[in-house]
């Protein structure tokens, strides 16, 4: 009898073309707002014209696509080869705006930022194999806590989207905006409950489309970006000038890189659990190389530092579509948007409240996955309960009290204002203290079952 062909792991599965395209586009829709927000904020701080702002946004979409290719498809020892979306990290917004504020000639701001990102990316690439060794400090009690924090930390983003695009606007938080968010959420839930197969798997994308159509009569949908966008545009290398290297800016972005690598490690562990291909030390090292190399290359095309996007983990958890090739197709859409501003503007048409309604499902799914991991973490042990309790509390501080660390220096706040980073560090340290050092380790040895004694003949 001939051997039966071994079916590929779902992560390595290649789906039909239509399914790949629609689910890949769904990933882009889930992360689009997160990619375009940093260049819009930094560009506005510099005072870029509308044309230059559009160029910068397109460049960030283009480089996010390249970084996603590195992460999903991989080359050599680069890329986790998991369904991982990469894009501009929001952790860099505060230090980048600080660099802009400290630069007298604003035309030098972007070259200084780009130079700092290149150096931070290259140093991060060299540090990746050493950083990945921290995986042994992430047992289920730590990974479950961090995954839960990722979901909880993202939920305020969805709530902000649900209220509207501009906090200063009169309609921010209006009944219309909240109603559109709730309607989109309801549509996604109904599709997930009463449909099957392919339609069920693209429920979020369908919810965004239907929500956008419903928003048209309310005047919330703006088609202006489509009419004004160019059909073709390429992010010319060093469009804003050759990179400049200033020590203070480099140090600032290196701190952001450490934060980004910490969050990416947690994200890879979370995604590995969800797709049932646990991320080991080798996978994490390869994933961090993709993050950091993508960041180093990004400024060449006028983009910013890249990192893994946690919101897309929620989409994988909800749809159960685990193919990395689906996300690679999403990376292709990002590259296309960077080369075709008109294509990018189509996603921009989706009103922010509609995105917020879908975001509740996506980000809540991440938190639910964390809770599932915690169930396996041995919470019958008092030490583990304490680790989870304190780590969640520490991680939630920046969410519930955003100004809690206002008296600390700006460089320190880059770390402290990230609930994922602080919660992750707290969980790792507490796990070491309670489960590995001193009495905690001794207690484990006392309560652990004795190994059978073997003798050699």
N, C-alpha and C positions, 0 to 999 in steps of 0.2 A: 504493500500500500504506500502511496506517495504521501509525504508529509503535508498537512494542511498549512496554507500560508498564514503566517502570523500577522494579525491585524495590528496596525500601528497604534501607539498610545494616542488618546484623544488630542493631546497637545500637538502631535505631529500629523494629525489627520488633515487631508486636503478635501474641503467640501465642494459641492457643485458651485459653478461660477456665480449664479444669481444669489445664492445664499451667502457666499463669500463677500459679494459686493454690498448687499444690504446690511449684513451684520457688521462689516467693516465700517460702513458709513455710520452705523449706530454708535460705534466707538468714537468716531470723530465728533458726532453731535454731543456725546456725553462730556467731552473734554475741551471742546472748542473755546468756550468762554474762559476757561482757565489758561489757555495758551495766549489768547489775544489781550487779556487784562494787563499783564506786566508791560508789554511794549506800549500800550495805550497810556498807562500811568507814567512810565519813565519818559515817553515821548512828550507828553503834556508838560511834565516838569521842566524839560529842556526848552519847550516852546516850539516844537517842530510844526511845520505847516501841515495842512490836511494831506497833501500829496506825500510828504516825507513820512507822515504817520502811517499812511496806508502801506508805503514801501516797507517800513520797519515791521509792521504787523505781518505782512506777507513773508518777509524774511524769517520771522520766528516760526511761522507755519511750515515753511520749507525745511528749516533745520530740524524741527520736531519730527518731520517725516523721515529725514535721514537718520536721526537718532533712533527712531522706532525700527527702521530697517536693521540697524546694528544690533538692537536688543532682541528682535524676534528671529531674524534669519541668521545673524552672527557670521563672523569670519575668524578663523584661527581660534584663539582662546578669548574672543571678545563676543559678548552677548549671552544672556541667560537662556536664550531660545525658549522662552515662555511667552504667553500672550500678554505682553507688557507694553503699554503705550508710554512713550517718552515725550516730554514737552518742556516748555520754559517753567522753571521752578519759581513759585511765588515767594519762596524764602529769600530770594535775592532782591526783591523789590525795595525793601527798606534801605539796605546798604547802597543800592544803585542810586536811589533818590538822594541819599546822603552825599554820595560822590558828586552828583549833579549840583547839589547845593553848595558844595565846597569848591567847585570849579568856577573861576572867574569868567573865562571865555567858554560859554556854553557849547560852542562848536567842538571843543576838546573833550566834552563829557563822554560821548559815546566811544571815541578812541581809547580813552582811559579805562572805561568799563570793559571794552573788548580785550584790551591788553591784560587786565586783571583776570578775566575769565579764562583766557588762554593759559596763563601760568597756573591758575588753580586747577584747571582741567588736566594739564600735564602732570602736575604733582599728585593729583588724585589717582591718575592712571598708574603711576609708579607705586602708590600706596595700596592699591586695590587688593593684591594678594595677602597683604598683612592685615588689612581691615577685615577681610572675609573670615579670618580665623576666629573672630568674635562669635561665629555661629554656634559654637559649643556653649555659649552663655545664654542661649535662647531655647530653653526647654518649653513645653506647652504652657506652663504657668506664665512665662514671659511673653511668648508669641501670642497667646490668647488675649492677654492684656493689651498688647500693642495693636493687634488687629481690631479689637473693640474700640480702642482710642482713635484709630484711623477713621473708623466710621463716625464716631461721635464728633471728632474734630471737623469732619466735612459737612455734617448736618447744618451748622450755622450758615455755611455757604449757600446751601439750598434754600434756607429760610430767607436769606438776603435776596437771592434771585427772585423768590416768590413775591417780594414786595415791590420789585421794579428795578430798573437799571441805575437810577440816580437818586440817592438818599435825599438830595436837596430839592427834588421835584415835588410839586403839590400832590401828585397822585401816588407818591411812594407809600406803599402799604394800604392803598385804597381797596375798597370792596371789589372793584373790578379786577385788579391785579391778583388779589388773593383768591378770587373766584376762578380766574383762569388757571391758577396753580392747582387749586383743588379739583377743577374739572379735568385737567391733564392727569393728575394722580388717579382720579376715578377711572378714566379711560384705560390707563395702563393696568389697573387692578382688574377691571372687567375683562380686558383682553387676556390677561394671565389666567383668569378664572374660567372663562367660558370658551376659549379657543384651544386648539391643539397644534402640535407640530411646528411648522415654520412660522406661522402667524404668531403663535405664542412666544416664540423665541425673539421675534423682532417687535414685541409689544411696546418697548420704549420708543423705538423709531416711529412706529405708527402713532403712538400717543403724541409725539412731538409734531408730527404732520397735522393730525386732527386738531390739536391744541392751537397750532398756528392759524389754521383755517377759521376756527371759532373766534380767534382774536381779531380777525380782520374787521368785522363790523364795529368793534369797540375802538378802533383807531389806534390800537397798540402795535400792530404790525407795520414796520417801516420798510418799504421796498426801495427807498432812496439809494441805499448803498449799491444795489444791483444796477440801477440806472446810471450811476456815476462811475462804476468800476471799469477799469480797462480789461480787455479780453486777455491780453498777454503781458506779462511782466516778469523779468528775471532779476533775482537779488544779486546785483553786480558785486563781486568781491570788494571789500573795503570801500563801500560806497560813501561812508561817512568819514573816511580818512584812515591812514595807517594806524595800527594799534600803538598806544603809548603805555609805558610801564612805570607806574608810580607805586612805591612801596606800601603806602597806607591803603590804597585801593586794593592791592594784591592781597594784603593781610586780611582785609575785610571779606573779600570773595573766597579766600581759603577757609575762613570760618564758615561761610555759607556752604562750601563744598563738604566740609565735615558733617554739617547738619543734613545736607542732602544725601550723603552716603549712608548716614545712620537711618534716615527715613526709607531709603531705597532698600537697605538690608531688611528692614521690618516688612516692607511691601513684598519683597521677594519671598520671604518666609510665609507671609499671608497667602500669596498667590499659589505657592507650592502646595500648601495645605488644600486650597480650594480645588486645584486641578489634579490633585492626588499624584503629584510628582514633587516630593519634598525637596526644597532647595538646600543642597549640601554646600560645603565650603567651596568646592570647585565652581558650582553654579553661581554662587554669590560673587566670587571673584570675577567671573566672566561678565556677570551683569553689571558690576561696578565699573569694570573696564569700559563697557559700552556707554554707561552714563558719563563717565569722565572724558572718554575720547569724543563722544558726541558734543560735550561741552567745549572741549578744546577746538573742535572743528567749527562749531556754530558761529563764532565771531568772524570767521573768514567770509561768511555769507551774511554778516550783519545781524546774527541772532545772539541770544543770551544763553546763560547756563541751563542745561537740560537735566531733567530728573524724571523718575517714574511717576506716573499719574495714578494716585490711589483710587480716584473715582471710577476708573475703568475696571478695577478689581471687583467692584460691586456689580458691574454689568456681567462679568464672567460668572460671578456667583449666582446671579439671578437667572441668566439664560442657560447656564450649563454648557455653553459653547466654548470649548477649551482650546480650540485650534489656534496656534500661534500664527498660522498663515492668514487667518481672518484679520488679526491685528496688523499683520504686514500689509494687507490690502488697505486697511485704514491709514497706514503710513503712506501708502501710495496716493490716497486721496489728499493727505496733508501736503505732499510734494506738489500735487496738481494745483492745490489752492495757492501755494506759494508762487507757482508759475502762471496762474490764471486768477487774478484778483476777482474777476466776476464770479468764478466758482466759489471762492471763499466767501463772497458776500451773500451767497444763497443760504449758508448756514447762519450768517449773521442776521438773517430775516427772522429767525425763530425768536419770539419775544422772551425776555428774561423770566417773567413769571411762569411761562410754559416750561422753560428749562428747570425752574425751581420745583415744579410739581413732579417732574420726572426724577429730579435729584433726590427727593425724599426716598424714593424706592431704591435708587442705586446706592446711596450712602448708608441707608438703613440696612441694606443687605450685607455691607461690609461689617457693620457692628454685629449683626446676627451671626456671621461666620466666626467672628472672634468669640462670641458666647459659646458656639459649638465647640471651639477648640478648648475653651476653659472647662467645659464639661469633662474633658479627658485629662485635666491637669491635676487631679487628686485634690479637690477642694475640701475633702473630708479632713485634711490636715490643717490645723490652725495656722501654721506658718504660711501656707500657700494662700489662705484666705486673707491674711494680713498683707502679703505681698500685693495681691490684686487690689485690695481696698485702698492702700496708700498710693500705689502707682496710678490707679484711675483718678484719685483725688488730685495728685500732683499734675497729671496730664490735663485735667479739666480746668485747672486754674486759669490758663490764658483764654479759655472760651467763656467762662462765667465772669471773670474779672480781668478784662483786657489790659487795664492799667495797673495791675498788681505789682509789676516789676518796673514801674515808671522811674524809680530812683536809681536804677542800675545803669551802667554805661551802655551805650548803643551797641557795642560789639558783643557784650554779654547778653543783651536782650535778643539778639539774633537767635540764640539758642533757647533762652528761657521763654520766649514768646511762641515757640513751637511746642504745642502740647504733646505731639507725637514724640519729639526728641526728648523732652523732659520726662515724660511717662516711661519711655523706653529705657532711659538711663536709670531711673528710679527702680524699675522692675528688675533690671540686670543686677544692680548693686544689692537690692534687698534679697534677691534670690541667692547671691553669693554669701551674704551675711547669715541668712536663716537656714539655708540648705547645704552650704558647703564649708563654712568656717566654724571652728570651735564646737560649741554644744549642739548646733543645728546638725552638723555632719555626724557627730557622735550619736545623736538621737536616731538619725537615719540608720546608722550601723547597728544600733541596738534592736530597732524594730524590724530591720530587714531580715527576711528568712535566711537561715544558715545554708551555705553551699555544701553539698555533699562532699565528704572527704574522700579523696582517691589516693591510693597507694600504688607505687610502682612495684611490679613483681621483682 
